[in-house]
Amino acid sequence: MNALIDQLAALRLHGMAACAQDLLASRKPPSLTTAIKQLIDAETVERQVRSICQLAGDACIAERPISNADCKVFAP
C-alpha cells in the first residue's frame, strides 16, 4: 500500500484514503485543486454516513462501507 494511503488511514481519514487510492491509480491525474476537492468531498460523505449510522444504531446496516465507493462520483 502507498505511504500516503497508509498515513491517511492512520489519521482515520478513511474517505480520503479510498479516494486517494483511486486518484493515484487513475491514468490521467486531476489538477491539484480538483484532487483536493475530491478528497475533501469523499471524507465529508464518509463522516456523514458514520454519523447517520451512529444515530441509527443497529438499524444502520450498510451493504458496503462508503470508503469502498468510487470517489469519481464527486468529480465536477
N, C-alpha and C positions, 0 to 999 in steps of 0.2 A: 504494500500500500504506500502511496505517496506520503512524504513527510508533511505536506500541507494538509492533507486529509486527516492524518493522524493528529495534528495539532488542533484542527477544528473539532474533531471528535473528543479530544481531551478537554477542550473548553466547553464541552456539551453543546456545541453548535451543530447538531445533527442535520438540520435542514441545510445549512451552508455546506457541510461536509458532503452530503449527497449531491448537491448542485455542483460543487467544485469538481467532483469526480466526473460528472457529465461534461462540464466545461473543458476540463483537461483532456478528455477523450475525444472532443469534437474535432473534426477535420479543419474547420476554419474558426479559430478562436474569436470571440466577440471583442469589441473595444473594451477598454478598461472600465469606462462608465457603465456600459451595458452589463458587463460581468458583475460589477459591484451591485448594481440594482437587482440582478437576478439572484445573487447570493442573499441579499437582504430580504427580498420577497420570499425566497424559499424558507428562510429562518422564521419570518413572520408567520407564514402559513403553518409551519411545524409547531410553533408555540401556540397558535390559536387552536389547533387540533388537540394538543396536550391539555390546554386549559379547558376545552369543552369536555374532554374525556375525564378530567379530574372532577368537573362539576357533575357529570352524568354518573360517575362511579362505575359500577359493574354493568350498567346498561349500555355503556360505550364499548362496543366491540368492533374494532377495525379489521377489515379483511387483510390489509397490508399497511405497514407503517408509512406515514407520509414521507419519511426520508427515502423511501423507495420510489417516490414519484419522480417523473421526468421534469427537471427544472426548466425545460424549454417552454413549458406552458406559460411561463412568466415573461417570455420574450415579447417585446413590443410589436 
